[in-house]
Amino acid sequence: MDHAELRAFADRWIEDWNAHDVEAVLSHFAEDVLFTSPTAAALVPGSGGVVRGKAALREYWAAGLRSAPDLRFEMIAAYVGINTLVINYRNRTASGRLVNEVLVFDGPLVVEGHATHLDT
């Protein structure tokens, strides 16, 4: 994906999350995606924060939306690399946490993703 496509992806990703449309977000992920997240460690028992495959990612994100029905993201910045996109955003729930999503693409699909939280 080129720079403009990655930037458009970041905008769409925020919009889809704010609509709580998990299927729209997942439509851009490969079936065998690998995703890591400190939040997954808390929501998916025994995962150690590692989620493998689109079906497992769907379950994790659905659980996340159930636990935070007021979930809303505000994009701070998007960092575009070679087949890599970092979306820096603020989680507008009670935590107000700053987060980075580091997404690695193979063509148009995310094959690897890593959520990182600001260490305070």
Residue frames as qw, qx, qy, qz and C-alpha x, y, z in Angstrom:
[[0.000, 0.888, 0.459, 0.000, 0.00, 0.00, 0.00],
 [0.400, 0.456, -0.038, 0.794, 1.22, 3.50, -0.74],
 [0.146, -0.030, -0.436, 0.887, 1.29, 6.49, 1.60],
 [0.417, -0.113, -0.105, -0.896, -2.17, 7.79, 0.63],
 [0.710, -0.193, -0.607, -0.301, -3.76, 4.34, 1.02],
 [0.514, -0.151, -0.682, 0.499, -2.21, 3.85, 4.46],
 [0.044, -0.002, 0.287, -0.957, -3.35, 7.29, 5.62],
 [0.578, -0.146, -0.316, -0.738, -6.89, 6.59, 4.32],
 [0.657, -0.171, -0.733, 0.045, -6.81, 3.27, 6.16],
 [0.259, -0.073, -0.588, 0.763, -6.03, 5.07, 9.43],
 [0.329, -0.038, 0.052, -0.942, -9.02, 7.39, 9.01],
 [0.696, -0.107, -0.518, -0.486, -11.32, 4.48, 8.11],
 [0.537, -0.072, -0.773, 0.329, -10.03, 2.41, 11.04],
 [0.005, 0.055, 0.473, -0.879, -10.93, 5.18, 13.51],
 [0.518, -0.018, -0.168, -0.838, -14.36, 5.64, 11.91],
 [0.697, -0.082, -0.669, -0.245, -15.13, 1.90, 11.99],
 [0.390, -0.105, -0.744, 0.532, -14.08, 1.60, 15.63],
 [0.153, 0.059, 0.311, -0.936, -16.14, 4.62, 16.62],
 [0.649, -0.022, -0.320, -0.690, -19.13, 3.01, 14.88],
 [0.575, -0.265, 0.716, -0.294, -18.40, -0.17, 16.89],
 [0.848, 0.415, -0.109, -0.311, -18.36, -2.05, 13.57],
 [0.593, -0.466, 0.642, 0.138, -16.04, -4.97, 14.34],
 [0.783, 0.333, 0.499, 0.166, -16.77, -6.64, 10.99],
 [0.414, 0.904, -0.022, 0.103, -15.71, -3.51, 9.09],
 [0.243, -0.812, 0.530, 0.019, -12.46, -3.36, 11.06],
 [0.713, -0.200, 0.668, 0.081, -11.85, -7.09, 10.56],
 [0.758, 0.613, 0.219, -0.034, -12.43, -6.84, 6.80],
 [0.329, 0.869, -0.360, 0.088, -8.91, -5.42, 6.50],
 [0.416, -0.581, 0.689, -0.118, -7.21, -8.24, 8.43],
 [0.468, 0.300, -0.799, -0.227, -5.80, -11.52, 7.08],
 [0.859, -0.278, -0.316, -0.291, -7.35, -14.80, 8.23],
 [0.850, -0.143, -0.346, 0.371, -4.09, -15.81, 9.94],
 [0.039, 0.815, -0.169, 0.552, -3.39, -12.42, 11.54],
 [0.624, -0.230, -0.523, 0.533, -1.25, -12.22, 14.66],
 [0.146, -0.781, -0.062, -0.604, -2.27, -9.52, 17.13],
 [0.539, -0.189, -0.591, 0.569, -0.79, -8.61, 20.51],
 [0.199, -0.680, -0.091, -0.700, -2.24, -6.31, 23.14],
 [0.059, 0.140, -0.719, 0.678, -1.97, -5.67, 26.87],
 [0.594, -0.025, 0.169, -0.786, -5.78, -5.43, 26.88],
 [0.800, 0.111, -0.512, -0.293, -6.04, -8.89, 25.32],
 [0.353, 0.188, -0.812, 0.426, -3.97, -10.21, 28.21],
 [0.250, -0.009, 0.564, -0.787, -6.73, -9.00, 30.54],
 [0.666, 0.185, 0.049, -0.720, -9.76, -9.95, 28.41],
 [0.849, 0.245, -0.415, -0.218, -8.65, -13.28, 26.93],
 [0.701, -0.562, 0.420, -0.124, -7.68, -15.67, 29.75],
 [0.842, -0.136, 0.464, 0.239, -4.55, -17.68, 29.07],
 [0.645, 0.734, 0.123, 0.176, -3.63, -15.67, 25.95],
 [0.621, -0.353, 0.066, 0.697, -0.70, -13.79, 27.44],
 [0.115, 0.743, -0.016, -0.660, -1.93, -10.94, 25.24],
 [0.014, -0.284, 0.749, 0.599, -1.41, -12.85, 21.98],
 [0.682, 0.405, 0.406, -0.454, -4.40, -13.39, 19.67],
 [0.166, -0.251, 0.794, 0.528, -3.99, -15.60, 16.60],
 [0.104, 0.332, 0.857, 0.379, -6.39, -15.66, 13.69],
 [0.198, -0.276, -0.236, -0.910, -9.30, -13.53, 12.57],
 [0.599, -0.485, -0.574, -0.277, -11.93, -15.56, 14.46],
 [0.598, -0.396, -0.461, 0.523, -10.07, -15.15, 17.75],
 [0.185, 0.030, -0.027, 0.982, -9.55, -11.45, 17.04],
 [0.368, -0.436, -0.446, -0.689, -13.30, -11.07, 16.47],
 [0.653, -0.522, -0.546, 0.059, -14.02, -12.68, 19.84],
 [0.498, -0.235, -0.292, 0.782, -11.46, -10.49, 21.60],
 [0.014, 0.149, 0.124, 0.981, -12.75, -7.25, 20.09],
 [0.484, -0.502, -0.520, -0.494, -16.38, -8.18, 20.76],
 [0.635, -0.482, -0.497, 0.342, -15.47, -8.81, 24.40],
 [0.349, -0.081, -0.120, 0.926, -13.72, -5.45, 24.47],
 [0.206, -0.332, -0.302, -0.870, -16.79, -3.65, 23.18],
 [0.602, -0.542, -0.563, -0.167, -18.97, -5.43, 25.73],
 [0.602, -0.418, -0.380, 0.565, -16.66, -4.27, 28.51],
 [0.175, -0.376, -0.011, 0.910, -16.47, -0.68, 27.19],
 [0.338, 0.643, 0.675, 0.130, -19.78, 0.18, 25.49],
 [0.066, 0.960, 0.100, -0.253, -18.80, 3.88, 25.41],
 [0.673, -0.186, 0.382, 0.606, -15.60, 3.14, 23.47],
 [0.406, 0.906, 0.120, 0.019, -14.49, 6.02, 21.27],
 [0.719, -0.143, 0.167, 0.660, -11.11, 6.78, 19.70],
 [0.170, 0.967, -0.006, -0.188, -9.62, 10.16, 18.82],
 [0.832, 0.291, 0.029, 0.471, -6.73, 10.01, 16.35],
 [0.356, -0.815, 0.123, 0.440, -3.69, 12.00, 17.39],
 [0.160, 0.700, -0.548, -0.431, -1.43, 11.08, 14.46],
 [0.960, 0.215, 0.177, -0.014, -0.73, 8.44, 11.82],
 [0.212, -0.690, 0.611, 0.324, 2.83, 7.36, 11.06],
 [0.877, 0.444, 0.022, -0.183, 3.32, 5.80, 7.65],
 [0.368, -0.560, 0.688, 0.278, 6.20, 3.44, 6.86],
 [0.373, 0.305, -0.756, -0.443, 6.91, 0.73, 4.32],
 [0.596, -0.200, -0.737, -0.246, 3.99, -1.70, 4.60],
 [0.399, -0.330, -0.669, 0.533, 3.61, -0.44, 8.17],
 [0.186, -0.660, -0.195, -0.701, 1.21, 2.00, 9.77],
 [0.299, -0.224, -0.674, 0.638, 1.20, 3.30, 13.33],
 [0.253, -0.687, -0.377, -0.568, -2.05, 4.87, 14.50],
 [0.241, -0.038, -0.570, 0.785, -1.58, 6.99, 17.60],
 [0.364, -0.545, -0.426, -0.623, -4.89, 7.67, 19.32],
 [0.186, -0.202, 0.607, -0.746, -6.53, 8.48, 22.60],
 [0.276, -0.374, -0.882, -0.073, -9.04, 6.04, 24.00],
 [0.200, -0.384, 0.018, -0.901, -11.87, 8.41, 24.94],
 [0.669, -0.483, -0.556, -0.100, -13.35, 6.09, 27.58],
 [0.547, -0.835, -0.035, -0.039, -12.80, 6.76, 31.26],
 [0.815, -0.265, 0.115, 0.502, -9.12, 5.76, 30.99],
 [0.207, 0.958, -0.089, -0.177, -8.24, 8.42, 28.41],
 [0.727, -0.350, 0.460, 0.370, -5.24, 6.23, 27.62],
 [0.346, 0.732, -0.422, -0.407, -2.86, 7.00, 24.75],
 [0.839, 0.022, 0.541, 0.050, -2.41, 4.00, 22.49],
 [0.221, 0.561, -0.596, -0.530, -0.45, 3.09, 19.36],
 [0.899, 0.213, 0.368, -0.111, -1.61, 0.42, 16.96],
 [0.065, -0.576, 0.682, 0.446, 1.34, -0.86, 14.94],
 [0.828, 0.354, 0.352, -0.255, -0.05, -2.56, 11.84],
 [0.205, -0.414, 0.738, 0.492, 2.01, -4.53, 9.32],
 [0.721, 0.473, 0.102, -0.496, 0.50, -5.11, 5.88],
 [0.390, -0.082, 0.803, 0.443, 0.92, -7.72, 3.17],
 [0.019, 0.406, 0.638, 0.654, -0.76, -6.01, 0.25],
 [0.308, -0.518, -0.157, -0.782, -4.09, -4.59, 1.42],
 [0.778, -0.483, -0.359, -0.178, -4.42, -6.81, 4.50],
 [0.279, -0.724, 0.517, -0.361, -3.03, -6.48, 8.00],
 [0.814, 0.094, -0.572, 0.039, -1.02, -9.61, 8.81],
 [0.582, -0.202, -0.538, 0.575, 0.35, -8.46, 12.14],
 [0.171, -0.784, -0.102, -0.588, -0.81, -5.91, 14.68],
 [0.540, -0.169, -0.571, 0.595, 0.45, -4.73, 18.04],
 [0.266, -0.872, -0.211, -0.354, -1.37, -2.46, 20.46],
 [0.542, 0.018, -0.432, 0.720, 0.94, -0.53, 22.75],
 [0.309, -0.878, -0.357, -0.081, -0.07, 1.70, 25.65],
 [0.152, 0.766, -0.304, 0.546, 1.73, 4.78, 26.90],
 [0.694, -0.224, -0.548, 0.410, 3.82, 3.80, 29.91],
 [0.149, -0.798, 0.033, -0.582, 3.02, 6.31, 32.64]]
